Amino acid sequence: MLRAWGGVWHQKERERGIVPHTSIDTEAHWTQSGWHGGVYGWKLHIVCTVASVWIPLAAKLTPANVADNEMAEDWIRFLPDEARDVLGDLHDNAPNVRDACEQTDRFLVTTPYGSDPHTDAGVFVRRIFHQLRSRAIENFNEHFKGIFDAHDHVPTRGWRKTQRLA
């Protein structure tokens, strides 16, 4: 998540088409994150390797309300053949992502929906892969935000400018 520059555009005002302040980035959007809470801004969708070196393979900036699984479907088809396992979070456990993995002979490793604790046979393997994924993606995100000083908010306004930054 990348917070938008300027103020926030509250949903009720957005629905009525009222922009209360000129500093608001009207191209950004709201999302609710378990990690970041409510964020008005952008989402940088990243595909990276999970190895001793984190190599970004693909990235795209969208308004924050675009779901990861909407982006994942296209990227899976263009991953290198060596990328056999696709590690995702709970929201990547979606039919379109599963289909894309099956069509390209990849194995999707993601948390299943349902109450915790999961007790199926794959729970221990998923736990290891989830830890690897979390370390890779969260550390990559932290490095990105540190390099580009994006912890508070991005220094740009609008999708094109923010995408160039990202």
Secondary structure, DSSP 8 states (H G I E B T S, - for coil): -EE-SS----HHHHHHT----TTS-TT-EEEEETTTEEEEEEEEEEEE--SSS--EEEEEEEETTS-HHHHHHHHHHTS-TT--EEE--GGG-SHHHHHHHHHTT-EEE---SSSSS--STTHHHHHHHHHHHHHHHHHHHHHHHHHTT-SS--S--SHHHHHHH-
